[in-house]
Amino acid sequence: MSKKRKEEWAFFLNERNRITYNPLCRRCRRTCKQSFRAVIIECPPFRSKRAKP
């Protein structure tokens, strides 16, 4: 990975310099992926199985 790309993706890179997403976003097919470092408060496309209809 080039230096410029590392700087752009710094928030998403783990200790092995690999791009890592939040566990909720890994299997999501949408493009609104969030970093593994972020604490997700609300994700409109995500609906928990335990959520009330």
Secondary structure, 3 states (H helix, E strand, C coil): CCHHHHHHCCCCECCCCCECECHHHHCCCCCCCCECCCCCCCCCCCCCCCCCC
